[in-house]
Amino acid sequence: MLHGISFISIDCGSTKDYLDEDTGIQYETDTNFVSSGRNYLVPSSANLQNYRYFGKQLMTLRCFPDGERNCYTLKAEQGKHNKYLIRAFFSYGNYDAKNEPPTFELHLGVNFWDRINLTGSDYVYSEIVYTPSSSDIIHVCLVKTGLAIPCISSLELRPLNTSLYQNPNTSNGTSQPLLVFLGRIDVGSPPLPAPESNRHFKYKDDVYDRIWRCDPKYNSSGWSSLSEAIDVGIGDDPYKLPAQVLGTAARPKDVSDPLTFDYESVWSLNSYHHEYYVYFYFAEIEHGKRTVINITLNSETVLSQPLVLEYLKPVTIIPEKPASGSISFSIMATSESDAPPILNAFEIIQLISDLNPPTYPGDGRIGKETHAFQWRMHGRVSFAASTTPIQGSYLCQNLSSSQLRGEINTSFSYLTELENMDLSHNQLEGHVPEFLAELPKLKFLNLTGNKLSGSIPKALKEKADTTLQLSIADNPDLCMSGSCKRKNNFKQLLIASIIAATVILLIAFGFWIFKRRHKGSPQGGTSIFFTIAVVHSSFKKGGSLKSKHVTFSYSEILSITDNFKTIIGEGGFGKVYFGILQNHMEVAVKLLSPSSTQGYKEFKSESKLLMVVHHRNLVSLIGYCDEGEIKALIYEYMPNGNLHQHLSVKNPSVLTWNERLVIAVDAAQGLDYLHNGCKPPLVHRDLKTTNILLDHNMHGKIADFGLCRAFANDIDSHISTRPAGTLGYVDPEFQRTGNSNKKSDIYSFGIILFELITGQHAVSRAPERNIHILEWVMPILERGDIRNIVDPRLQKEFNINSAWKAVEIALSCISPDAAERPDISEILVELKECLSFDMLQRHFESARTTVELTSLLLDSETVPSPR
């Protein structure tokens, strides 16, 4: 077999990695793929080890006695939009000496995959083909459906050629459905010896490591086996069947007899509401035979014209129209054929096309906004507490004894499919929310053993009298009656009134600021500002650029800039001037200096690039001027300058910790669009704080794409241009090789993060030599002294957890090994979580300060006398 490093092969429950000599596959433990569950050994008396190709994996189990839903996390090396075969093996072997084989569900993320039932079987396995569209992270989940404990023996992922298993009905960019294999039959192979007779096996020359089945019950009466010891080449057929599979076949004895097959007579279909495809594999293995065939599937003709099979040339036939309800096919020889029909192998695949997206409201997922619950999960993976959205089964959420604190979050209102929810024996506070009564399918709600207070909402009580089983015991301050006696009722009412008044004042203040900021706008609304960059090229003339954007003449440029009167900066093309459009919009102008190392080639490259790149966190190209030797670009204007200026010690206005994190998230979103939103992806090649500009709301946007280059694909790294970048931000690997890719931008982004955290510049001037920011920060980090790393101008006004998280993200970006640096999409997720830590603390501190101040006033024993 061709087993590259892209294979993922997990022996679940194993305590060490090993090479399986029979298959040539390297298996690893599941330690790095799942954080819950327990390891078990199957007793040798089960004889599972006798299965040659997977017996060793069947002898170890990972079982999940805790939690309703436990998930393995696989990171696909080829990334999203690629195709993968995923296979899971399950065994029982009476490991618990209870003789109770389990039944449970297997899910792919939030989507149902299969129902696993080990009753009457030594083992079962299930295979799918999956094409992830939103992430390269794949979650394979075992879900309890009763009292039985789910167990898994092995989990495998195999990358496939993208041309395999295409759904003929998928077009216009729609995502591929989930393909579940119901059977992969090697027709005509002789039965295997016990204990593997009529079971599954592998071939070493199968590049996709597929499992094939040889079972006489799949061969209808009248079929005869045909086997030739020949080398059948795979040719151009992308399915690349092993020679042993193509070298065996079935034929009827008489040329006039068809090969017929009825799936229902072998195994009933899972559902009459699904669609099924049959993949037929042919190779004529008898020399001198001229075989011409037709195929019908469920009595409908598959081929538009008869198929002529050539000697030793593999052919794969896929019907354009799926079958439904049942599967029966017939292969017949035509009158032109001088040989009976032939079939070498076939596969039956079920389509699950109604997949739920990751944010489907009914799938039991809650976003990170649920951090109002400050939880620590022990052995429960129904919720992932820090780095991924919260996941649960469609019907149940068992969060009993999970150390949940805070109020019941409104995000639960999105779980419209939820039937059972157990929140018992936690530390939940506040009132029971009324929205729980609005969950349409909720039948069981357990709130026992918390610190809830107040009265049960009327709608929830009415539901409890009819369709809902409600448990609220051991909540001392919670009552079922219509009115509850409360201590210090007046005090609580007054506190609530003061808090409400505070909120109203804040809203009014915010509205006042909004009106002041927008006063004087030409249209009475928000102002839109633009930048015009003008390039005067005395080096090389070029043709005009065509665009749908607004064009300006050179005379208009002169008028707009008042003959280049006011200089406001200097960029890669030369000096930058201030100007105003006729509609009073403020603009700026770049003029190419004769001494500039850049010329028309860079101008043309940048202008063409920016005209198709649009994102809220990128400085957009609005229009251009192309008049003779005068070249101009029109950009969105950013009135608050660049990030470098705001981090300078000379700037009296210090950016808050929250503002720094928001700018970091903004920049990451812009870079994520360049790397992952553009096809082909774009590499900036000169990321730095002076290229992160700030709009009137202090949101960051990435500027200066003059050094960008488009790659043919994600893995290309060669660039045949002069070196680019700025001292202090340049990836050391790029300095060594001269080759730049997306990971070079990640290094630069890491340096920018350290600048935001520390307030230091990438390179600081010193009497003897310049000092790089990493030289300064690393020794302090080794001491674990986070407070002396964060910018002292913040005066310790920052969230300590958020700061550590930001440092960890920055460290991952500047890893010396470029391959270990994360993708910007992963960084963006981490930064948003970092921001949520800070915002959550500020929210609670603000609320606590208001309440504490009010309580202090009310509890004071010294009341000033009137004067």
GIPE-V518648 format. One record per residue. RES is the residue in one letter. SS is DSSP state (2 for helix, 1 for strand, 0 for the rest). Layout:
# GIPE-V518648
[[RES;SS] [RES;SS]]
This chain:
# GIPE-V518648
[[M;0] [L;0] [H;0] [G;0] [I;0] [S;0] [F;0] [I;1] [S;1] [I;1] [D;1] [C;0] [G;0] [S;0] [T;0] [K;0] [D;0] [Y;1] [L;1] [D;1] [E;0] [D;0] [T;0] [G;0] [I;1] [Q;1] [Y;1] [E;1] [T;0] [D;0] [T;0] [N;0] [F;0] [V;0] [S;0] [S;0] [G;0] [R;1] [N;1] [Y;1] [L;1] [V;0] [P;0] [S;2] [S;2] [A;2] [N;0] [L;2] [Q;2] [N;2] [Y;0] [R;0] [Y;0] [F;0] [G;2] [K;2] [Q;2] [L;2] [M;0] [T;1] [L;1] [R;1] [C;1] [F;1] [P;0] [D;0] [G;0] [E;0] [R;1] [N;1] [C;1] [Y;1] [T;1] [L;1] [K;1] [A;0] [E;0] [Q;0] [G;0] [K;0] [H;0] [N;0] [K;1] [Y;1] [L;1] [I;1] [R;1] [A;1] [F;1] [F;1] [S;1] [Y;0] [G;0] [N;0] [Y;0] [D;0] [A;0] [K;0] [N;0] [E;0] [P;0] [P;0] [T;1] [F;1] [E;1] [L;1] [H;1] [L;1] [G;0] [V;0] [N;1] [F;1] [W;1] [D;1] [R;1] [I;1] [N;1] [L;0] [T;0] [G;0] [S;0] [D;0] [Y;1] [V;1] [Y;1] [S;1] [E;1] [I;1] [V;1] [Y;1] [T;1] [P;0] [S;0] [S;0] [S;0] [D;0] [I;1] [I;1] [H;1] [V;1] [C;1] [L;1] [V;1] [K;0] [T;0] [G;0] [L;0] [A;0] [I;0] [P;1] [C;1] [I;1] [S;0] [S;1] [L;1] [E;1] [L;1] [R;1] [P;1] [L;0] [N;0] [T;0] [S;0] [L;0] [Y;0] [Q;0] [N;0] [P;0] [N;0] [T;0] [S;0] [N;0] [G;0] [T;0] [S;0] [Q;0] [P;0] [L;1] [L;1] [V;1] [F;1] [L;1] [G;1] [R;1] [I;1] [D;1] [V;0] [G;0] [S;0] [P;0] [P;0] [L;0] [P;0] [A;0] [P;0] [E;0] [S;0] [N;0] [R;0] [H;1] [F;1] [K;0] [Y;0] [K;0] [D;0] [D;0] [V;0] [Y;0] [D;0] [R;0] [I;0] [W;1] [R;1] [C;0] [D;0] [P;2] [K;2] [Y;2] [N;0] [S;0] [S;0] [G;0] [W;1] [S;1] [S;1] [L;1] [S;1] [E;0] [A;0] [I;0] [D;0] [V;0] [G;0] [I;0] [G;0] [D;0] [D;0] [P;0] [Y;0] [K;0] [L;0] [P;0] [A;2] [Q;2] [V;2] [L;2] [G;0] [T;1] [A;1] [A;1] [R;1] [P;1] [K;0] [D;0] [V;0] [S;0] [D;0] [P;0] [L;1] [T;1] [F;1] [D;1] [Y;2] [E;2] [S;2] [V;0] [W;0] [S;0] [L;0] [N;0] [S;0] [Y;0] [H;0] [H;0] [E;1] [Y;1] [Y;1] [V;1] [Y;1] [F;1] [Y;1] [F;1] [A;0] [E;1] [I;0] [E;0] [H;0] [G;0] [K;0] [R;0] [T;1] [V;1] [I;1] [N;1] [I;1] [T;1] [L;1] [N;0] [S;0] [E;1] [T;1] [V;0] [L;0] [S;0] [Q;0] [P;0] [L;1] [V;1] [L;1] [E;0] [Y;1] [L;0] [K;0] [P;0] [V;1] [T;1] [I;1] [I;1] [P;0] [E;0] [K;0] [P;0] [A;1] [S;1] [G;0] [S;0] [I;0] [S;1] [F;1] [S;1] [I;1] [M;1] [A;1] [T;0] [S;0] [E;0] [S;0] [D;0] [A;0] [P;0] [P;0] [I;1] [L;1] [N;0] [A;1] [F;1] [E;1] [I;1] [I;1] [Q;1] [L;1] [I;1] [S;0] [D;0] [L;0] [N;0] [P;0] [P;0] [T;0] [Y;0] [P;0] [G;0] [D;0] [G;0] [R;0] [I;1] [G;0] [K;2] [E;2] [T;2] [H;2] [A;2] [F;0] [Q;0] [W;0] [R;0] [M;0] [H;0] [G;0] [R;0] [V;0] [S;0] [F;0] [A;0] [A;0] [S;0] [T;0] [T;0] [P;0] [I;1] [Q;0] [G;0] [S;0] [Y;0] [L;0] [C;1] [Q;1] [N;1] [L;0] [S;0] [S;0] [S;0] [Q;0] [L;0] [R;1] [G;1] [E;0] [I;0] [N;0] [T;2] [S;2] [F;2] [S;2] [Y;2] [L;0] [T;0] [E;0] [L;0] [E;0] [N;1] [M;1] [D;1] [L;0] [S;0] [H;0] [N;0] [Q;1] [L;1] [E;1] [G;1] [H;0] [V;0] [P;0] [E;2] [F;2] [L;2] [A;2] [E;2] [L;0] [P;0] [K;0] [L;0] [K;0] [F;1] [L;1] [N;1] [L;0] [T;0] [G;0] [N;0] [K;1] [L;1] [S;1] [G;1] [S;1] [I;0] [P;0] [K;2] [A;2] [L;2] [K;2] [E;2] [K;2] [A;2] [D;0] [T;0] [T;0] [L;0] [Q;1] [L;1] [S;1] [I;0] [A;0] [D;0] [N;0] [P;0] [D;1] [L;1] [C;1] [M;0] [S;0] [G;0] [S;0] [C;0] [K;0] [R;0] [K;0] [N;0] [N;2] [F;2] [K;2] [Q;2] [L;2] [L;2] [I;2] [A;2] [S;2] [I;2] [I;2] [A;2] [A;2] [T;2] [V;2] [I;2] [L;2] [L;2] [I;2] [A;2] [F;2] [G;2] [F;2] [W;2] [I;2] [F;2] [K;2] [R;2] [R;2] [H;2] [K;0] [G;0] [S;0] [P;0] [Q;0] [G;0] [G;0] [T;0] [S;0] [I;0] [F;0] [F;1] [T;1] [I;1] [A;1] [V;1] [V;1] [H;1] [S;0] [S;0] [F;0] [K;0] [K;0] [G;0] [G;0] [S;0] [L;0] [K;0] [S;0] [K;0] [H;0] [V;1] [T;1] [F;0] [S;0] [Y;2] [S;2] [E;2] [I;2] [L;2] [S;2] [I;2] [T;2] [D;0] [N;0] [F;0] [K;0] [T;1] [I;1] [I;1] [G;1] [E;1] [G;1] [G;0] [F;0] [G;1] [K;1] [V;1] [Y;1] [F;1] [G;1] [I;1] [L;0] [Q;0] [N;0] [H;0] [M;0] [E;1] [V;1] [A;1] [V;1] [K;1] [L;1] [L;1] [S;0] [P;0] [S;0] [S;0] [T;0] [Q;0] [G;0] [Y;2] [K;2] [E;2] [F;2] [K;2] [S;2] [E;2] [S;2] [K;2] [L;2] [L;2] [M;0] [V;0] [V;0] [H;0] [H;0] [R;0] [N;0] [L;1] [V;0] [S;0] [L;1] [I;1] [G;1] [Y;1] [C;1] [D;1] [E;1] [G;0] [E;0] [I;1] [K;1] [A;1] [L;1] [I;1] [Y;1] [E;1] [Y;0] [M;0] [P;0] [N;0] [G;0] [N;1] [L;2] [H;2] [Q;2] [H;2] [L;2] [S;0] [V;0] [K;0] [N;0] [P;0] [S;0] [V;0] [L;0] [T;0] [W;2] [N;2] [E;2] [R;2] [L;2] [V;2] [I;2] [A;2] [V;2] [D;2] [A;2] [A;2] [Q;2] [G;2] [L;2] [D;2] [Y;2] [L;2] [H;2] [N;2] [G;2] [C;0] [K;0] [P;0] [P;0] [L;1] [V;1] [H;0] [R;0] [D;0] [L;0] [K;0] [T;2] [T;2] [N;2] [I;1] [L;1] [L;1] [D;0] [H;0] [N;0] [M;0] [H;0] [G;1] [K;1] [I;1] [A;0] [D;0] [F;0] [G;0] [L;0] [C;0] [R;1] [A;1] [F;0] [A;0] [N;0] [D;0] [I;0] [D;0] [S;0] [H;0] [I;0] [S;0] [T;0] [R;0] [P;0] [A;0] [G;0] [T;0] [L;0] [G;0] [Y;0] [V;0] [D;0] [P;2] [E;2] [F;2] [Q;2] [R;2] [T;2] [G;0] [N;0] [S;0] [N;0] [K;2] [K;2] [S;2] [D;2] [I;2] [Y;2] [S;2] [F;2] [G;2] [I;2] [I;2] [L;2] [F;2] [E;2] [L;2] [I;2] [T;2] [G;0] [Q;0] [H;0] [A;0] [V;1] [S;1] [R;0] [A;0] [P;0] [E;0] [R;0] [N;0] [I;1] [H;1] [I;2] [L;2] [E;2] [W;2] [V;2] [M;2] [P;2] [I;2] [L;2] [E;2] [R;0] [G;0] [D;0] [I;2] [R;2] [N;2] [I;0] [V;0] [D;0] [P;2] [R;2] [L;2] [Q;0] [K;0] [E;0] [F;0] [N;0] [I;2] [N;2] [S;2] [A;2] [W;2] [K;2] [A;2] [V;2] [E;2] [I;2] [A;2] [L;2] [S;2] [C;2] [I;0] [S;0] [P;0] [D;0] [A;2] [A;2] [E;2] [R;0] [P;0] [D;0] [I;2] [S;2] [E;2] [I;2] [L;2] [V;2] [E;2] [L;2] [K;2] [E;2] [C;2] [L;2] [S;2] [F;2] [D;2] [M;2] [L;2] [Q;2] [R;2] [H;2] [F;2] [E;2] [S;2] [A;2] [R;2] [T;2] [T;2] [V;2] [E;2] [L;2] [T;2] [S;2] [L;2] [L;2] [L;2] [D;2] [S;0] [E;0] [T;0] [V;0] [P;0] [S;0] [P;0] [R;0]]
